[in-house]
Structures are given as structure tokens and as C-alpha cells.
């Protein structure tokens, strides 16, 4: 497999926890502009794979590259997040004392500030541009034009 022109490249990735092999020789290639869904039963290694990509877990073997040339195994979680690679957990994380509108505006402002970085999931869209529905497009405009907090 070739790393060039890929956004995410995993080859021969394996990781074990206390003798349990969570991932065994995983290979996955995402070309720039491509989107994939990772599905499988509980215990299949989906979360472990994302932990490896985001730097939370180090693989025992294999290669993990971003943008064809950045070896993610040589970076910590914070550095990887600054590259624009992140994850969203199923449990919603919001500021409970704020309104729904305030929470959305804060999220959009954070996205606008980091528009030079694109996440793997956001890659098919134009980076730094909101692709919100018409119901919230006014909110997106006001959030991206608002001064920093």
C-alpha cells in the first residue's frame, strides 16, 4: 500500500492489552476526500482503532500516518488534536448552564478559529466553512463573524 495521497493510512496495526489482542494486523487506507464508516460488534476493535489514531493508545506494531507523511505514532494526543484529528463521543457534551443556541455558537466559533485544521470526518467538506442546515445557517453566519470570547 502507498501512503502518498492518503488522509489516513494504517498498515499492519496490532495492539494487545494484558495478553488480549484487541487489534490484529489492521490495515485501512482513506484517500483524501473519501469517507468511510467503521462498523462492527462490541469488542471488534473500533474504539481501540480510534484511540490509536487519536494518540490515546500506542500500537504494538504497524504504521499510522496522517496526510501521507505524518507518523501519528510519534505524536501525543494534544499534538494530534492540533493537526485537526479528533473524535466525538456518543454522550453529548454541552455546557448545561447555557442555552442550546449558546452551545451551538460556542462550537461554531471554535470550529471557525481552527479552520486551518481539518478533521478526518470534515475532509469531504470545505474546511472552515459551515455546512449547516438552513434552519441554523443564520446562527453559523453570526458565530463565524462574532468576535472571540
LOZADREN-835216 format. One record per atom (N, C-alpha, C): residue in three letters; chain; residue number from 1; atom name; x, y, z. Coordinates in nm, 3 decimals. Each point is the difference from the previous one (the first is absolute). Layout:
BEGIN
  rest  kette   nr  atom        x        y        z
   ALA      A  NUM    CA        X        Y        Z
...
% end
This chain:
BEGIN
  rest  kette   nr  atom        x        y        z
   UNK      A    1     N    0.084   -0.119    0.000
   UNK      A    1    CA   -0.084    0.119    0.000
   UNK      A    1     C    0.088    0.125    0.000
   UNK      A    2     N   -0.045    0.102   -0.069
   UNK      A    2    CA    0.074    0.125   -0.006
   UNK      A    2     C   -0.063    0.105    0.091
   UNK      A    3     N    0.085    0.073    0.073
   UNK      A    3    CA   -0.049    0.104    0.091
   UNK      A    3     C   -0.033    0.129   -0.073
   UNK      A    4     N    0.066    0.024   -0.112
   UNK      A    4    CA   -0.018    0.127   -0.069
   UNK      A    4     C   -0.146    0.019   -0.040
   UNK      A    5     N   -0.044    0.124    0.008
   UNK      A    5    CA   -0.137    0.041   -0.036
   UNK      A    5     C   -0.107   -0.061    0.091
   UNK      A    6     N    0.039   -0.042    0.121
   UNK      A    6    CA   -0.099   -0.051    0.095
   UNK      A    6     C   -0.019    0.101    0.112
   UNK      A    7     N   -0.117   -0.001    0.059
   UNK      A    7    CA   -0.026    0.083    0.117
   UNK      A    7     C    0.026   -0.082    0.126
   UNK      A    8     N   -0.029   -0.129   -0.006
   UNK      A    8    CA    0.027   -0.090    0.112
   UNK      A    8     C    0.048   -0.133   -0.055
   UNK      A    9     N    0.109   -0.049    0.058
   UNK      A    9    CA    0.063   -0.123   -0.047
   UNK      A    9     C    0.040   -0.084    0.121
   UNK      A   10     N   -0.062   -0.115    0.015
   UNK      A   10    CA    0.037   -0.095    0.104
   UNK      A   10     C    0.042   -0.129   -0.070
   UNK      A   11     N    0.113   -0.055    0.040
   UNK      A   11    CA    0.046   -0.124   -0.062
   UNK      A   11     C    0.064   -0.090    0.104
   UNK      A   12     N   -0.053   -0.121    0.012
   UNK      A   12    CA    0.056   -0.099    0.091
   UNK      A   12     C   -0.011    0.037    0.147
   UNK      A   13     N   -0.103    0.076    0.035
   UNK      A   13    CA   -0.016    0.048    0.137
   UNK      A   13     C   -0.052   -0.110    0.091
   UNK      A   14     N    0.072   -0.019    0.112
   UNK      A   14    CA   -0.040   -0.098    0.101
   UNK      A   14     C    0.018    0.064    0.137
   UNK      A   15     N   -0.088   -0.037    0.094
   UNK      A   15    CA    0.014    0.045    0.138
   UNK      A   15     C   -0.063   -0.103    0.092
   UNK      A   16     N    0.067   -0.023    0.112
   UNK      A   16    CA   -0.049   -0.094    0.100
   UNK      A   16     C   -0.009    0.069    0.134
   UNK      A   17     N   -0.095   -0.045    0.082
   UNK      A   17    CA   -0.016    0.047    0.136
   UNK      A   17     C    0.004   -0.121    0.092
   UNK      A   18     N    0.102   -0.010    0.082
   UNK      A   18    CA    0.014   -0.112    0.094
   UNK      A   18     C   -0.018   -0.135   -0.067
   UNK      A   19     N    0.062   -0.017   -0.115
   UNK      A   19    CA   -0.006   -0.127   -0.071
   UNK      A   19     C   -0.119   -0.015   -0.094
   UNK      A   20     N   -0.099    0.089    0.010
   UNK      A   20    CA   -0.116   -0.005   -0.090
   UNK      A   20     C    0.031    0.083   -0.124
   UNK      A   21     N   -0.006   -0.061   -0.117
   UNK      A   21    CA    0.028    0.069   -0.125
   UNK      A   21     C   -0.126    0.074   -0.044
   UNK      A   22     N   -0.003    0.132    0.021
   UNK      A   22    CA   -0.117    0.082   -0.034
   UNK      A   22     C   -0.006    0.027   -0.150
   UNK      A   23     N    0.116    0.021   -0.062
   UNK      A   23    CA    0.008    0.020   -0.146
   UNK      A   23     C    0.116   -0.085   -0.050
   UNK      A   24     N   -0.023   -0.074   -0.106
   UNK      A   24    CA    0.100   -0.090   -0.054
   UNK      A   24     C    0.022    0.028   -0.149
   UNK      A   25     N    0.110    0.068   -0.032
   UNK      A   25    CA    0.041    0.022   -0.139
   UNK      A   25     C   -0.104    0.079   -0.081
   UNK      A   26     N   -0.050    0.109    0.055
   UNK      A   26    CA   -0.099    0.084   -0.067
   UNK      A   26     C    0.065    0.088   -0.105
   UNK      A   27     N   -0.060    0.002   -0.117
   UNK      A   27    CA    0.043    0.092   -0.106
   UNK      A   27     C   -0.124    0.073   -0.050
   UNK      A   28     N    0.014    0.131   -0.014
   UNK      A   28    CA   -0.110    0.085   -0.045
   UNK      A   28     C    0.060    0.121   -0.070
   UNK      A   29     N   -0.052    0.033   -0.117
   UNK      A   29    CA    0.048    0.116   -0.074
   UNK      A   29     C   -0.119    0.088   -0.035
   UNK      A   30     N    0.011    0.127    0.035
   UNK      A   30    CA   -0.100    0.100   -0.039
   UNK      A   30     C    0.068    0.101   -0.091
   UNK      A   31     N   -0.047    0.009   -0.122
   UNK      A   31    CA    0.054    0.100   -0.092
   UNK      A   31     C   -0.058    0.136    0.034
   UNK      A   32     N    0.068    0.105   -0.042
   UNK      A   32    CA   -0.050    0.135    0.023
   UNK      A   32     C   -0.137    0.015   -0.065
   UNK      A   33     N   -0.094    0.057    0.077
   UNK      A   33    CA   -0.136    0.019   -0.050
   UNK      A   33     C   -0.090   -0.120    0.018
   UNK      A   34     N    0.052   -0.110    0.047
   UNK      A   34    CA   -0.077   -0.122    0.018
   UNK      A   34     C   -0.056   -0.007    0.142
   UNK      A   35     N   -0.119   -0.058    0.014
   UNK      A   35    CA   -0.060   -0.019    0.131
   UNK      A   35     C   -0.038   -0.146    0.015
   UNK      A   36     N    0.027   -0.055    0.117
   UNK      A   36    CA   -0.035   -0.140    0.027
   UNK      A   36     C   -0.067   -0.010    0.135
   UNK      A   37     N   -0.079   -0.103    0.018
   UNK      A   37    CA   -0.061   -0.031    0.129
   UNK      A   37     C    0.066   -0.126    0.053
   UNK      A   38     N    0.033    0.002    0.127
   UNK      A   38    CA    0.059   -0.117    0.065
   UNK      A   38     C   -0.109   -0.061    0.087
   UNK      A   39     N   -0.042   -0.121   -0.036
   UNK      A   39    CA   -0.107   -0.067    0.074
   UNK      A   39     C    0.048   -0.137    0.045
   UNK      A   40     N   -0.065   -0.052    0.102
   UNK      A   40    CA    0.034   -0.133    0.047
   UNK      A   40     C   -0.060   -0.023    0.137
   UNK      A   41     N    0.001   -0.124    0.044
   UNK      A   41    CA   -0.059   -0.032    0.130
   UNK      A   41     C    0.087    0.053    0.115
   UNK      A   42     N   -0.057    0.001    0.119
   UNK      A   42    CA    0.077    0.038    0.119
   UNK      A   42     C    0.124   -0.088    0.009
   UNK      A   43     N    0.111    0.062    0.032
   UNK      A   43    CA    0.124   -0.075    0.014
   UNK      A   43     C    0.077   -0.022   -0.129
   UNK      A   44     N   -0.049    0.057   -0.110
   UNK      A   44    CA    0.066   -0.022   -0.129
   UNK      A   44     C    0.127    0.085   -0.017
   UNK      A   45     N    0.016    0.105    0.083
   UNK      A   45    CA    0.121    0.082   -0.009
   UNK      A   45     C   -0.022    0.139   -0.057
   UNK      A   46     N   -0.126    0.040   -0.019
   UNK      A   46    CA   -0.029    0.133   -0.058
   UNK      A   46     C    0.054    0.112    0.088
   UNK      A   47     N   -0.031   -0.005    0.127
   UNK      A   47    CA    0.046    0.105    0.092
   UNK      A   47     C    0.151   -0.004    0.013
   UNK      A   48     N    0.058   -0.118    0.007
   UNK      A   48    CA    0.146   -0.011    0.009
   UNK      A   48     C    0.066    0.060   -0.123
   UNK      A   49     N   -0.058   -0.021   -0.117
   UNK      A   49    CA    0.056    0.059   -0.122
   UNK      A   49     C   -0.002    0.153    0.009
   UNK      A   50     N   -0.113    0.056    0.047
   UNK      A   50    CA   -0.009    0.145    0.014
   UNK      A   50     C    0.096    0.050    0.107
   UNK      A   51     N    0.019   -0.077    0.107
   UNK      A   51    CA    0.097    0.036    0.103
   UNK      A   51     C    0.142    0.006   -0.057
   UNK      A   52     N    0.031   -0.089   -0.091
   UNK      A   52    CA    0.132   -0.001   -0.064
   UNK      A   52     C    0.014    0.122   -0.091
   UNK      A   53     N   -0.100    0.027   -0.080
   UNK      A   53    CA    0.006    0.114   -0.093
   UNK      A   53     C    0.011    0.133    0.076
   UNK      A   54     N   -0.068    0.012    0.113
   UNK      A   54    CA    0.002    0.126    0.075
   UNK      A   54     C    0.114    0.008    0.101
   UNK      A   55     N    0.081   -0.104    0.012
   UNK      A   55    CA    0.117    0.003    0.086
   UNK      A   55     C   -0.023   -0.043    0.144
   UNK      A   56     N   -0.119   -0.043    0.031
   UNK      A   56    CA   -0.028   -0.044    0.137
   UNK      A   56     C    0.068   -0.134    0.029
   UNK      A   57     N    0.007   -0.086   -0.101
   UNK      A   57    CA    0.061   -0.132    0.011
   UNK      A   57     C    0.109   -0.013   -0.105
   UNK      A   58     N    0.112   -0.057    0.037
   UNK      A   58    CA    0.111   -0.026   -0.093
   UNK      A   58     C   -0.010   -0.144   -0.049
   UNK      A   59     N    0.013   -0.020   -0.131
   UNK      A   59    CA   -0.004   -0.138   -0.051
   UNK      A   59     C    0.128   -0.074    0.036
   UNK      A   60     N   -0.011   -0.132    0.013
   UNK      A   60    CA    0.118   -0.084    0.022
   UNK      A   60     C    0.079   -0.017   -0.129
   UNK      A   61     N   -0.072    0.005   -0.112
   UNK      A   61    CA    0.064   -0.017   -0.131
   UNK      A   61     C   -0.083    0.076   -0.104
   UNK      A   62     N    0.064    0.030   -0.112
   UNK      A   62    CA   -0.070    0.061   -0.112
   UNK      A   62     C    0.030    0.148   -0.017
   UNK      A   63     N   -0.053    0.053   -0.110
   UNK      A   63    CA    0.019    0.140   -0.038
   UNK      A   63     C   -0.133    0.073    0.003
   UNK      A   64     N    0.004    0.127    0.046
   UNK      A   64    CA   -0.119    0.085    0.003
   UNK      A   64     C    0.043    0.138   -0.049
   UNK      A   65     N   -0.043    0.037   -0.120
   UNK      A   65    CA    0.040    0.126   -0.060
   UNK      A   65     C   -0.121    0.086   -0.032
   UNK      A   66     N    0.018    0.130    0.016
   UNK      A   66    CA   -0.101    0.101   -0.034
   UNK      A   66     C    0.055    0.085   -0.113
   UNK      A   67     N   -0.084    0.029   -0.095
   UNK      A   67    CA    0.035    0.088   -0.112
   UNK      A   67     C    0.121   -0.052   -0.077
   UNK      A   68     N    0.016   -0.132   -0.005
   UNK      A   68    CA    0.104   -0.062   -0.080
   UNK      A   68     C    0.140    0.003    0.056
   UNK      A   69     N    0.026    0.088    0.100
   UNK      A   69    CA    0.139    0.013    0.044
   UNK      A   69     C    0.020    0.016    0.151
   UNK      A   70     N   -0.106    0.027    0.075
   UNK      A   70    CA    0.014    0.023    0.144
   UNK      A   70     C   -0.023   -0.130    0.076
   UNK      A   71     N    0.104   -0.049    0.065
   UNK      A   71    CA   -0.008   -0.124    0.077
   UNK      A   71     C   -0.067    0.032    0.133
   UNK      A   72     N   -0.127   -0.039    0.014
   UNK      A   72    CA   -0.077    0.032    0.120
   UNK      A   72     C    0.053   -0.070    0.124
   UNK      A   73     N    0.073   -0.109   -0.016
   UNK      A   73    CA    0.053   -0.071    0.117
   UNK      A   73     C    0.114    0.079    0.068
   UNK      A   74     N    0.047    0.104   -0.065
   UNK      A   74    CA    0.107    0.082    0.056
   UNK      A   74     C   -0.053    0.127    0.067
   UNK      A   75     N   -0.133    0.013    0.008
   UNK      A   75    CA   -0.062    0.120    0.057
   UNK      A   75     C   -0.093   -0.038    0.115
   UNK      A   76     N   -0.016    0.093    0.096
   UNK      A   76    CA   -0.091   -0.025    0.110
   UNK      A   76     C   -0.141    0.050   -0.037
   UNK      A   77     N   -0.096   -0.025    0.090
   UNK      A   77    CA   -0.140    0.035   -0.027
   UNK      A   77     C   -0.018    0.148   -0.033
   UNK      A   78     N    0.065    0.088    0.075
   UNK      A   78    CA   -0.016    0.144   -0.021
   UNK      A   78     C    0.053    0.041   -0.137
   UNK      A   79     N    0.114   -0.051   -0.038
   UNK      A   79    CA    0.057    0.033   -0.132
   UNK      A   79     C   -0.091   -0.051   -0.112
   UNK      A   80     N   -0.054   -0.118    0.017
   UNK      A   80    CA   -0.090   -0.056   -0.101
   UNK      A   80     C   -0.128    0.082   -0.009
   UNK      A   81     N   -0.051    0.044    0.114
   UNK      A   81    CA   -0.120    0.086   -0.001
   UNK      A   81     C    0.028    0.131   -0.072
   UNK      A   82     N    0.119    0.057    0.018
   UNK      A   82    CA    0.035    0.125   -0.068
   UNK      A   82     C    0.011   -0.020   -0.151
   UNK      A   83     N    0.021   -0.122   -0.044
   UNK      A   83    CA    0.002   -0.029   -0.144
   UNK      A   83     C   -0.142   -0.005   -0.057
   UNK      A   84     N   -0.100    0.001    0.090
   UNK      A   84    CA   -0.138   -0.004   -0.045
   UNK      A   84     C   -0.065   -0.137    0.010
   UNK      A   85     N    0.070   -0.094    0.062
   UNK      A   85    CA   -0.056   -0.134    0.015
   UNK      A   85     C   -0.063   -0.009    0.138
   UNK      A   86     N   -0.127   -0.033    0.003
   UNK      A   86    CA   -0.069   -0.011    0.127
   UNK      A   86     C   -0.113   -0.100   -0.010
   UNK      A   87     N   -0.070   -0.012    0.108
   UNK      A   87    CA   -0.112   -0.093    0.002
   UNK      A   87     C   -0.111    0.059    0.083
   UNK      A   88     N   -0.118   -0.046   -0.024
   UNK      A   88    CA   -0.118    0.042    0.075
   UNK      A   88     C   -0.062   -0.125    0.059
   UNK      A   89     N   -0.018    0.002    0.131
   UNK      A   89    CA   -0.059   -0.114    0.066
   UNK      A   89     C   -0.151    0.006   -0.011
   UNK      A   90     N   -0.067   -0.113    0.020
   UNK      A   90    CA   -0.145   -0.005   -0.014
   UNK      A   90     C   -0.071    0.084    0.105
   UNK      A   91     N    0.059    0.011    0.118
   UNK      A   91    CA   -0.063    0.078    0.106
   UNK      A   91     C    0.016    0.149   -0.033
   UNK      A   92     N   -0.108    0.073   -0.008
   UNK      A   92    CA    0.013    0.143   -0.030
   UNK      A   92     C    0.076    0.073    0.109
   UNK      A   93     N    0.088    0.088   -0.041
   UNK      A   93    CA    0.072    0.083    0.095
   UNK      A   93     C   -0.037    0.144   -0.028
   UNK      A   94     N   -0.070    0.059    0.092
   UNK      A   94    CA   -0.047    0.138   -0.016
   UNK      A   94     C    0.021    0.074    0.131
   UNK      A   95     N   -0.010    0.131   -0.010
   UNK      A   95    CA    0.000    0.083    0.120
   UNK      A   95     C   -0.144    0.007    0.047
   UNK      A   96     N   -0.031   -0.072    0.105
   UNK      A   96    CA   -0.139   -0.014    0.044
   UNK      A   96     C   -0.063    0.131    0.045
   UNK      A   97     N    0.080    0.095    0.045
   UNK      A   97    CA   -0.057    0.127    0.045
   UNK      A   97     C   -0.028    0.097   -0.116
   UNK      A   98     N    0.039   -0.037   -0.122
   UNK      A   98    CA   -0.023    0.084   -0.117
   UNK      A   98     C   -0.119   -0.052   -0.080
   UNK      A   99     N   -0.053    0.087   -0.083
   UNK      A   99    CA   -0.110   -0.040   -0.088
   UNK      A   99     C    0.053   -0.087   -0.113
   UNK      A  100     N   -0.090   -0.064   -0.072
   UNK      A  100    CA    0.039   -0.079   -0.117
   UNK      A  100     C    0.070    0.089   -0.101
   UNK      A  101     N   -0.057    0.118   -0.023
   UNK      A  101    CA    0.059    0.094   -0.096
   UNK      A  101     C    0.143    0.038    0.042
   UNK      A  102     N    0.021    0.029    0.129
   UNK      A  102    CA    0.134    0.034    0.048
   UNK      A  102     C    0.098   -0.114   -0.023
   UNK      A  103     N   -0.043   -0.123    0.027
   UNK      A  103    CA    0.087   -0.115   -0.022
   UNK      A  103     C    0.038   -0.014   -0.146
   UNK      A  104     N   -0.097    0.018   -0.090
   UNK      A  104    CA    0.029   -0.009   -0.143
   UNK      A  104     C    0.095    0.111   -0.044
   UNK      A  105     N   -0.022    0.121    0.049
   UNK      A  105    CA    0.087    0.111   -0.038
   UNK      A  105     C    0.143   -0.023    0.049
   UNK      A  106     N    0.016   -0.049    0.122
   UNK      A  106    CA    0.134   -0.029    0.051
   UNK      A  106     C    0.071   -0.105   -0.085
   UNK      A  107     N   -0.072   -0.103   -0.038
   UNK      A  107    CA    0.058   -0.105   -0.084
   UNK      A  107     C    0.040    0.055   -0.136
   UNK      A  108     N   -0.086    0.082   -0.059
   UNK      A  108    CA    0.032    0.056   -0.131
   UNK      A  108     C    0.116    0.099    0.006
   UNK      A  109     N    0.008    0.077    0.107
   UNK      A  109    CA    0.113    0.093    0.013
   UNK      A  109     C    0.131   -0.076    0.016
   UNK      A  110     N   -0.002   -0.108    0.075
   UNK      A  110    CA    0.121   -0.082    0.015
   UNK      A  110     C    0.040   -0.058   -0.134
   UNK      A  111     N   -0.096   -0.042   -0.078
   UNK      A  111    CA    0.029   -0.057   -0.132
   UNK      A  111     C    0.057    0.108   -0.092
   UNK      A  112     N   -0.057    0.120    0.005
   UNK      A  112    CA    0.048    0.109   -0.085
   UNK      A  112     C    0.143    0.038    0.034
   UNK      A  113     N    0.033   -0.002    0.130
   UNK      A  113    CA    0.136    0.035    0.042
   UNK      A  113     C    0.102   -0.102   -0.047
   UNK      A  114     N   -0.041   -0.124   -0.013
   UNK      A  114    CA    0.093   -0.105   -0.042
   UNK      A  114     C   -0.020   -0.039   -0.145
   UNK      A  115     N   -0.047    0.093   -0.082
   UNK      A  115    CA   -0.034   -0.032   -0.138
   UNK      A  115     C    0.120   -0.044   -0.082
   UNK      A  116     N    0.122    0.030    0.047
   UNK      A  116    CA    0.117   -0.045   -0.075
   UNK      A  116     C    0.026   -0.148    0.021
   UNK      A  117     N   -0.066   -0.058    0.102
   UNK      A  117    CA    0.013   -0.143    0.026
   UNK      A  117     C   -0.131   -0.067   -0.037
   UNK      A  118     N    0.009   -0.115   -0.062
   UNK      A  118    CA   -0.120   -0.073   -0.041
   UNK      A  118     C    0.003   -0.139    0.060
   UNK      A  119     N   -0.112   -0.044    0.050
   UNK      A  119    CA   -0.005   -0.135    0.055
   UNK      A  119     C   -0.022   -0.100   -0.112
   UNK      A  120     N    0.027   -0.123    0.029
   UNK      A  120    CA   -0.021   -0.106   -0.098
   UNK      A  120     C   -0.145   -0.001   -0.045
   UNK      A  121     N   -0.092    0.015    0.091
   UNK      A  121    CA   -0.142   -0.004   -0.034
   UNK      A  121     C   -0.039    0.120   -0.085
   UNK      A  122     N    0.059    0.115    0.025
   UNK      A  122    CA   -0.037    0.122   -0.072
   UNK      A  122     C    0.068    0.011   -0.136
   UNK      A  123     N    0.092   -0.086   -0.030
   UNK      A  123    CA    0.080    0.010   -0.122
   UNK      A  123     C   -0.084    0.014   -0.128
   UNK      A  124     N   -0.109   -0.075   -0.020
   UNK      A  124    CA   -0.074    0.014   -0.125
   UNK      A  124     C   -0.063    0.138   -0.018
   UNK      A  125     N   -0.019    0.073    0.108
   UNK      A  125    CA   -0.056    0.135   -0.008
   UNK      A  125     C    0.112    0.101   -0.013
   UNK      A  126     N   -0.035    0.122   -0.030
   UNK      A  126    CA    0.099    0.106    0.001
   UNK      A  126     C    0.035    0.033    0.143
   UNK      A  127     N    0.127   -0.002    0.032
   UNK      A  127    CA    0.044    0.026    0.137
   UNK      A  127     C   -0.028    0.145    0.038
   UNK      A  128     N   -0.051    0.019    0.123
   UNK      A  128    CA   -0.023    0.133    0.050
   UNK      A  128     C   -0.131    0.061   -0.043
   UNK      A  129     N   -0.076   -0.068   -0.079
   UNK      A  129    CA   -0.129    0.050   -0.045
   UNK      A  129     C   -0.110   -0.084    0.061
   UNK      A  130     N   -0.101    0.063    0.048
   UNK      A  130    CA   -0.110   -0.071    0.061
   UNK      A  130     C   -0.086   -0.063   -0.108
   UNK      A  131     N   -0.043   -0.122    0.023
   UNK      A  131    CA   -0.092   -0.065   -0.092
   UNK      A  131     C   -0.127   -0.034    0.076
   UNK      A  132     N   -0.047    0.096    0.077
   UNK      A  132    CA   -0.117   -0.023    0.083
   UNK      A  132     C   -0.127    0.007   -0.082
   UNK      A  133     N   -0.108   -0.049    0.056
   UNK      A  133    CA   -0.129    0.004   -0.069
   UNK      A  133     C   -0.051    0.143   -0.005
   UNK      A  134     N   -0.101    0.023   -0.083
   UNK      A  134    CA   -0.054    0.135   -0.015
   UNK      A  134     C   -0.058    0.052    0.130
   UNK      A  135     N   -0.044   -0.089    0.088
   UNK      A  135    CA   -0.058    0.044    0.127
   UNK      A  135     C    0.103    0.067    0.089
   UNK      A  136     N    0.126   -0.039   -0.014
   UNK      A  136    CA    0.102    0.059    0.086
   UNK      A  136     C    0.103    0.081   -0.077
   UNK      A  137     N   -0.023    0.026   -0.129
   UNK      A  137    CA    0.100    0.071   -0.078
   UNK      A  137     C    0.023    0.142    0.050
   UNK      A  138     N   -0.101    0.064    0.052
   UNK      A  138    CA    0.018    0.133    0.058
   UNK      A  138     C    0.089   -0.005    0.122
   UNK      A  139     N   -0.016   -0.104    0.079
   UNK      A  139    CA    0.082   -0.019    0.118
   UNK      A  139     C    0.145   -0.021   -0.040
   UNK      A  140     N    0.022   -0.079   -0.106
   UNK      A  140    CA    0.137   -0.024   -0.045
   UNK      A  140     C    0.065    0.130   -0.046
   UNK      A  141     N   -0.074    0.082   -0.070
   UNK      A  141    CA    0.054    0.127   -0.046
   UNK      A  141     C    0.035    0.089    0.119
   UNK      A  142     N   -0.089    0.010    0.096
   UNK      A  142    CA    0.028    0.086    0.115
   UNK      A  142     C    0.113   -0.055    0.084
   UNK      A  143     N    0.011   -0.132    0.009
   UNK      A  143    CA    0.107   -0.059    0.082
   UNK      A  143     C    0.136    0.020   -0.065
   UNK      A  144     N    0.009   -0.014   -0.132
   UNK      A  144    CA    0.131    0.014   -0.064
   UNK      A  144     C    0.040    0.146   -0.013
   UNK      A  145     N   -0.095    0.093    0.009
   UNK      A  145    CA    0.033    0.142   -0.008
   UNK      A  145     C    0.012    0.065    0.137
   UNK      A  146     N   -0.026   -0.073    0.106
   UNK      A  146    CA    0.005    0.055    0.135
   UNK      A  146     C    0.142    0.018    0.046
   UNK      A  147     N    0.026    0.103    0.082
   UNK      A  147    CA    0.135    0.015    0.056
   UNK      A  147     C    0.028   -0.110    0.100
   UNK      A  148     N    0.129   -0.028    0.025
   UNK      A  148    CA    0.034   -0.105    0.098
   UNK      A  148     C   -0.057    0.032    0.137
   UNK      A  149     N   -0.027   -0.103    0.076
   UNK      A  149    CA   -0.054    0.017    0.136
   UNK      A  149     C    0.112    0.040    0.093
% end
